[in-house]
Amino acid sequence: MFDVKLAVAVGLALFITMVLPAQATQCSLASVAGSYGYTTSGFVAIAPGTFVPAAAAGRVTFDGNGHVSGTQTRVVAGSSLDETYSGTYSVNPNCTGSFTVLVEPDTRTSTIDLVWTDNTNGVSAVFTNPGFILTATGRRISPRETD
């Protein structure tokens, strides 16, 4: 009455479903390379203790060799400005990372910590500059195939 083949098949299926999630995605400069569309929202300080709303939408590109660049339209306290930026990025095997960019035309440096999600098709970020309370979410413009 006990079907050995069925028991082996069920056991193998259970083993595979338990082992596969344990093999987490490893990230690298190359695996996150590509372009992402994103939105940013939050607040920026215009004076000590005085914050105004801020938002942006843009495109960021990671080149696979540690260089990042992008364009965005940002709005601070109702005033918009088109910006470009470029700099460098780093990626940890656990899919966390950071980048630092020089933003033009108002010449400021922004630092961002981030985590790539969904097989590096998604990204969540937070700005780490003093006076910035900004978060961002993005999606890969051309999604990677899932492994």
RAZIRA-V946682 format. One record per backbone hydrogen bond with DSSP energy under -0.5 kcal/mol. NH is the residue of the N-H (numbers start at 0). CO is the residue of the C=O. Records with the same first field share a line. If there is no record, write none. Layout:
BEGIN
NH = CO / CO
END
This chain:
BEGIN
2 = 0
3 = 1
6 = 2
7 = 3
8 = 4
9 = 5
10 = 6
11 = 7
12 = 8
13 = 9
14 = 10
15 = 11
16 = 12
17 = 13
18 = 14
19 = 15
20 = 16
21 = 18
22 = 18 / 19
23 = 21
26 = 24 / 92
31 = 27
32 = 29
33 = 61
35 = 59
36 = 138
37 = 57
38 = 136
39 = 55
40 = 134
41 = 53
42 = 132
43 = 51
44 = 130
45 = 49
46 = 49
49 = 46
50 = 48
51 = 43
53 = 41
54 = 74
55 = 39
56 = 72
57 = 37
58 = 70
59 = 35
60 = 68
61 = 33
62 = 60 / 66
67 = 86
68 = 60
69 = 84
70 = 58
71 = 82
72 = 56
73 = 71 / 80
74 = 54
75 = 78
76 = 52
78 = 75
79 = 77
80 = 73
82 = 71
83 = 103
84 = 69
85 = 101
86 = 67
87 = 99
88 = 65
89 = 97
91 = 95
94 = 91
96 = 113
97 = 89
98 = 111
99 = 87
100 = 109
101 = 85
102 = 100 / 107
103 = 83
107 = 102
109 = 100
111 = 98
112 = 125
113 = 96
114 = 123
115 = 94
116 = 121
120 = 116 / 117
121 = 116
122 = 137
123 = 114
124 = 135
125 = 112
126 = 133
127 = 110
128 = 110
131 = 128
132 = 42
134 = 40
135 = 124
136 = 38
137 = 122
138 = 36
139 = 120
140 = 34
141 = 34
142 = 140
END
